[in-house]
Amino acid sequence: MSKRELKQYLKELTKEQVEEQILDLYGRFKEVKTFYDFAFNPREDKLLEEAKWQISKEYFPVNGRKPKTRRSVAQKHIRNFIRMGVDAPIIADLMLYNMEVAQTFCGERPVTQEAFYRAMLKSFEEALVFIEGHGLITQVVPRINRIVDEAVEQRWMNRSAFEKTASLYAV
């Protein structure tokens, strides 16, 4: 269904029918509930803490299971934050936190999969593009430099790419 068709359909409904459909969507879909909860009570700090916990759980599971280290978990939270219109500094914080947790994990348990390092570089590049696009570079330079320094110190196989990427953004 196109947006135009949806508009036409909604015009044909009464106010009560529209309210009923929205309440139904709110009850059925977690994303709709999250959206409305955020729209009417934007507790960004709570959302940020929940997302950080989920990301850290990927690397440091609380129940002793094997870490999964999936980049997709962090990316899902970042996309949701962008979609909901969370403030850019909070999104930037989450992006950099993802890198920092991955590096903490890698410092404790060296990773040998090349895909892990490629994924982290991609996350780093996406974070810098987002951060620069929102004029936040000067606010996060120390964190960016720590991420680059840590990649060098841990002898990541793509550490020179981290240095090069950071230098593109005058960090």
C-alpha positions as CSV (number, residue, x, y, z in Angstrom):
1,M,0.0,0.0,0.0
2,S,1.4,3.4,-0.9
3,K,1.3,6.4,1.3
4,R,-1.3,8.0,-0.9
5,E,-3.6,5.0,-0.6
6,L,-3.1,4.9,3.1
7,K,-4.1,8.6,3.4
8,Q,-7.2,7.9,1.3
9,Y,-8.1,4.9,3.5
10,L,-7.7,6.9,6.7
11,K,-9.9,9.8,5.4
12,E,-12.7,7.3,5.0
13,L,-12.5,6.2,8.6
14,T,-14.2,7.9,11.5
15,K,-12.1,9.3,14.4
16,E,-13.1,6.4,16.6
17,Q,-12.0,3.9,14.0
18,V,-8.6,5.5,13.6
19,E,-8.2,5.6,17.4
20,E,-9.2,1.9,17.6
21,Q,-6.6,1.0,14.9
22,I,-3.8,2.9,16.6
23,L,-4.6,1.2,20.0
24,D,-4.6,-2.1,18.2
25,L,-1.2,-1.4,16.6
26,Y,0.1,-0.2,20.0
27,G,-0.9,-3.5,21.6
28,R,0.4,-5.7,18.8
29,F,3.7,-4.2,17.7
30,K,6.5,-3.5,20.1
31,E,8.0,-0.9,17.7
32,V,4.7,1.1,17.8
33,K,4.6,1.0,21.6
34,T,8.2,2.1,21.8
35,F,7.5,4.9,19.4
36,Y,4.5,6.3,21.3
37,D,6.2,5.8,24.7
38,F,9.1,7.8,23.4
39,A,7.0,10.4,21.7
40,F,5.0,11.2,24.9
41,N,7.8,10.6,27.4
42,P,11.2,10.9,25.8
43,R,13.4,9.4,28.5
44,E,16.4,9.2,26.3
45,D,18.7,8.3,29.2
46,K,16.7,5.2,30.0
47,L,16.7,4.1,26.3
48,L,20.4,4.8,26.1
49,E,21.2,2.7,29.2
50,E,19.0,-0.2,27.9
51,A,20.8,-0.1,24.5
52,K,24.2,0.0,26.1
53,W,23.3,-3.0,28.3
54,Q,22.2,-4.9,25.3
55,I,25.4,-4.1,23.4
56,S,27.6,-5.0,26.3
57,K,25.7,-8.2,26.8
58,E,26.8,-9.3,23.3
59,Y,30.5,-9.2,24.5
60,F,30.1,-9.9,28.1
61,P,27.0,-12.2,28.7
62,V,25.7,-12.2,32.2
63,N,25.0,-15.9,32.4
64,G,28.4,-17.2,31.4
65,R,27.5,-18.1,27.9
66,K,29.8,-17.7,25.0
67,P,30.0,-14.0,23.7
68,K,28.3,-13.5,20.3
69,T,30.0,-10.2,19.4
70,R,27.4,-9.4,16.7
71,R,27.7,-5.9,15.2
72,S,24.1,-6.2,14.1
73,V,22.8,-5.8,17.7
74,A,24.4,-2.3,18.0
75,Q,23.3,-1.3,14.5
76,K,19.7,-2.2,15.3
77,H,19.7,0.1,18.4
78,I,21.4,2.9,16.5
79,R,18.9,2.6,13.6
80,N,16.0,2.7,16.1
81,F,17.4,5.8,17.8
82,I,17.8,7.6,14.5
83,R,14.2,6.5,13.4
84,M,12.7,7.8,16.7
85,G,14.6,11.1,16.5
86,V,16.8,10.8,19.5
87,D,19.2,13.6,19.9
88,A,22.4,13.3,17.8
89,P,24.8,13.5,20.8
90,I,23.1,10.5,22.4
91,I,23.3,8.5,19.1
92,A,27.0,9.4,18.7
93,D,27.6,8.3,22.3
94,L,26.0,4.9,21.5
95,M,28.1,4.5,18.4
96,L,31.3,5.2,20.2
97,Y,30.3,3.0,23.1
98,N,29.8,0.1,20.7
99,M,33.5,0.5,19.6
100,E,34.7,0.9,23.2
101,V,33.0,-2.2,24.4
102,A,34.3,-4.2,21.4
103,Q,37.8,-3.0,22.2
104,T,37.5,-3.9,25.9
105,F,36.4,-7.4,24.9
106,C,39.3,-7.7,22.4
107,G,41.8,-6.5,25.0
108,E,40.7,-9.4,27.3
109,R,40.1,-12.0,24.7
110,P,41.9,-11.4,21.4
111,V,39.8,-12.0,18.3
112,T,41.2,-13.8,15.3
113,Q,38.3,-13.4,12.8
114,E,39.1,-10.9,10.2
115,A,35.4,-10.2,9.8
116,F,35.2,-8.8,13.4
117,Y,37.9,-6.2,12.6
118,R,36.2,-5.3,9.3
119,A,32.9,-4.8,11.1
120,M,34.5,-2.6,13.7
121,L,36.1,-0.5,11.1
122,K,32.8,-0.1,9.3
123,S,31.1,0.9,12.6
124,F,33.9,3.4,13.2
125,E,33.6,4.9,9.7
126,E,29.8,5.2,10.1
127,A,30.2,6.8,13.5
128,L,32.6,9.4,12.2
129,V,30.3,10.3,9.2
130,F,27.3,10.7,11.6
131,I,29.3,12.7,14.1
132,E,30.8,15.0,11.5
133,G,27.4,15.4,9.8
134,H,25.9,16.6,13.1
135,G,28.8,18.9,14.0
136,L,29.9,16.9,17.0
137,I,33.5,16.1,16.1
138,T,35.1,18.6,18.6
139,Q,33.0,17.2,21.4
140,V,34.1,13.6,20.9
141,V,37.7,14.0,19.7
142,P,39.2,12.4,22.9
143,R,37.0,9.3,22.6
144,I,37.8,8.9,18.9
145,N,41.5,9.3,19.6
146,R,41.3,6.6,22.4
147,I,39.6,4.2,20.0
148,V,42.3,4.7,17.4
149,D,45.1,4.4,20.1
150,E,43.5,1.3,21.4
151,A,43.3,-0.3,17.9
152,V,47.0,0.5,17.5
153,E,47.9,-0.8,21.0
154,Q,46.0,-4.0,20.5
155,R,47.7,-4.4,17.1
156,W,44.4,-4.8,15.2
157,M,45.1,-6.0,11.7
158,N,43.4,-2.9,10.3
159,R,44.8,-0.3,12.8
160,S,46.3,1.8,9.9
161,A,42.8,2.1,8.4
162,F,41.5,3.4,11.8
163,E,44.3,6.0,11.8
164,K,43.6,7.0,8.2
165,T,39.8,7.2,8.8
166,A,40.3,9.4,11.9
167,S,42.7,11.7,10.0
168,L,40.1,12.3,7.3
169,Y,37.9,14.0,10.0
170,A,40.8,16.1,11.3
171,V,40.8,14.3,14.6
